[in-house]
Amino acid sequence: MATAEAQLSWFDSGVNLFCRQFTGIEQHIWQRAQHAGVSGMLLIGSDISESQQNQQFCITHPQCYTTAGVHPHQAGLVTHDWLAQLSQLLTQPSVVAVGECGLDFNRDFSPRPAQQQVFASQLQLAKQQQKPLYLHERDAFPTQLAMLTEQHINHGVAHCFTGDTAQLKAYLDLGLYIGITGWICDERRSQSLQQAIEYLPLDRLLLETDAPYLLPRTIKPRPKYNEPALLPAIAEHICHLKNISMQQLAAASVANSHKLFNTGAPYVA
């Protein structure tokens, strides 16, 4: 990135730090992110174990935060005391959201009734704990929207949003933020999202890599995997689509992240 852009501060609102691709280089990934101007990160917990691992990392990295929850892929594997363990995790200062949780009817790695039961429990827990939700949805929008509406959910983010304008507006109407990833850079499958982003207000937009997944196709030559250090490349593409400056996007997305996740540590981009 250009020098002026590299001096901007960013917040990556979605990092799978303890994934297979980053095994043994987690600290290196964090250092590379800081060098690229990514001054804060939200780690994603997909099950209780990963959430605990993330929380331990955050203890020694005060600009890192984590979600804690059970992904729909893992819903069929929960133990009898998973909800108690999750409740305990949510008392930790670095644990700022419930999730990644939701419904995934595309792969159905867990039975749909189990997905819905585990999701409903996390919706109720988030309301009890007054924590935002970190939401996953794939091929399950009508059911997920109905559950969110029934529970009067208005505090959270649609993580890795890849939907269309109607879905975007439905989430906005609930009061949710929208997480935009490198999917927006994929000319093969992002047409609906590129049209929808016109209707996304800056004060509801979060930036995330979902690293190591969703490597932006605009980056040439292509690296082995996506990482938080590449967040400015996603930002650049969004700025082109919305006709705004990198400074505007950095300031808004960082402020939104700290406001939603109540980190108590806002900083100026």
N, C-alpha and C positions, 0 to 999 in steps of 0.2 A: 504494500500500500504506500501511497505518497506520504511524505514526512508529516504534513499537516494532519492527514487522516490518522496516522499512527499515534498522534498525540492525544486523540480523543479517548475518553474512557467509555467502556462498554460493560454490559452485564449479560452473561450468557445464562438464560433462564431454563436451560435444559441440557445436562451433561450426564451421560452414563459412564462415570469415571472408572468404576470397578467392573468393566466389561473385559472380555477375553482379549480384545485388541490392545488394551492399555495395561495388561498385567505386567507389573514390575516397573512401569514408566509413569505411574500416576503423578509423581512429583515433577517429572520432566514436562508432562502435559500442562500442569498448572503454571510452571515457570514460563513455558512458551506462550501461554495465554496472556500472562502479565506483560511479557515483552511486546505482544501485539496490541496492548491497550485494553485487554479484557481484565478489568480490575476486580471483578466479582463473578462468582459462579453459583448456580443452583444445581446440586447433584440430584439425580432421580433415583428414588427407591422403588424397586419393582416387587420386592417381597420384604419380609421382616429382617432377614439376614443382611440383605444388601443395604437396607435402611440403617441398620446398626453399624455396618461398615462405613457408610457415608458419614454418619454422626461422629464416629471416632476420628475420621479425617478432618472434619470441621473443627474439632477441638483445638487442633494445632494450626489451623488455617482460618483465621477469623474473618476473612472476606469470602469464605465459602459457607453455603447453607445447604440444607437438604430437605427433600420431601421424605415422608415415611408412609408407606401404604402397601397395598397388594394389587398388582396389575391383573387385569382379567385373565391373562394367560396362566397366572398362578392361582387363580381362585379355587380350582379344584384340589389344591394341594395344601390348603391351610390346616394348621393344627388346632386342637380344641381351645387353646389359650391365645390364639393369634390376636384377638381383639384386645385382650388385656396387655399383651406385649406392645401393641401399637399405641394404646392409650399411654403407656409408660414412656414410650419414645417421644410422644408429642409434648411431654413436659420439659424436654431438653431445649435450651435456648436456640440452638442452631437448627432445630427442626421446625420449619416455617409453613408447611403445607401438608395436607393429607392426599396421598397418591404415590405413584401414578395409579389411578383407579378409573374404572369405567366399564365399557362393554366392547367386546371385539367379536362380531359375528362373521368376520371374514375367515379367520383361521379356526375358530372354535377349539382352541387348545384346551379349554375347560368347558364343561357342559354349560349351556346358557342359563339354566336355573341356578347353578352355583355362582356364575358370574353376577347375576342379578342380586342374589342374596348377599354376596360379599360387598358388592357395590352399595347396596342399600345400607348396610351396616356402616360403611365408611362415610356415606352422606350424613347419617345421623350423628356419627362421632365428630365430624367436622363442625357441625352446628353446635354440638355440646361444648366443644373445645374452642369454638370461635376461630377456627383456622380456615384459610382458603383451601379450595379443592384444586388438585392438579389432575386434569381430566384427560382420559384417553377414550377415543371412539373410532371404530372402524366398521362400516357397513351396519351400523346399529343406531343411526341417528334418531329415528322416530321413538324407539324405546327409551333411549338415553334421555332425550328431551322430555319425554313424559315423566320419567323418574325425577329429573331435576325440577320440573315444574311442580310435581306433586309434593316434593320436599321443600318447596319455596327456596331453592338454592339461588343465591345472587352474589356469591363471593368465591371467585376462583378464576382459573384460566383453562381455556380449551387448548391443551398442549398439542403442538404439532398439527395445527389446523390445516386441512387439505380440502375443505369443502367448497361449496358454491355460495353465491350471494345470499340465497334464502337461508341457508344454514348459518352463515355469518350473522345475519340480522337477527335470527332467533336467539343466538347466544348473546349478542349485544343487548337484546331486549331483556334478557334475564339479569344483565348487569355484569357479565363475565368479561374478562380480558381475553385476547386472542394471541396465541403463540405462533409466530411465523418462523419457519425453518428454511433450509436450503431447497426444500421442495419447490419454492417459488422460482428457483433458478433452472428448473427442469422444463425445457421447451416442449418435451414430449407429452407431459401430463399435467401441466400446471395452468392450462388456459382458464379453467373455472376459477381457480384461486387468484390468478392475475386480474381477472375481472372483478372479483369480490373485494380485493384489497382497496379498490377505489372508495369503498364504503366504510373502510376501517378507520375510525378517528385515531389520531396520534396518541390521544390520552388513554387508549385501550390496547395498544400494541406492545407486545413483548417480543424480544429477539431471542432465538435459541438455535443452537446447532443440532441438538439431539445426537451429539457426537457419541460414538464414532460413525453413526449412520447418516444417511441423507447428505452425502458429500455434494456440494454445489457443482453442477455440471459446467458452470461458467469458469471454473478454475482450471487453467491449462499451464503446464502438464498436470494431469490428475495425480494427487498424492495417493498413498495407500489407503488412508482412512480420513474421515472428517475429524476435526478437533476444534476446541474453543478458539484457538488462535486464528481460525478462518472465519470467525463471526463477521469481521468487517466486510468480507466479500459478499455475504448475504445482505448486509446493510446497504452496500453499494447498489445492488440490484433493486432493492426495495425503493431506494431514493430515486432511481431512474423511473420506476413505475409510478411513483406518487409525486414526482417532480418536486422533491424537497431536498434540502442539503443534508450532508452527513452530520453536521453539527446539530441540526434540528432533530434528526432521528436518534442520535446518541443521547441527547439531553432528555428527550421524551421517554425513550425505552428504559433508560436507567432509572429515571424518576418513577415510572410505572412499576418497575420491578420492586423497588424499595417500598413503595406505597402498598402494593398488593401483599407482599410477604412480610410487611411490618418489621423490617430489619432494624429500624432505628439508626440506619447508617447511610442516609442519602448523600450523594456527592454530585458535583457538577461535572458534566461531560465536557 
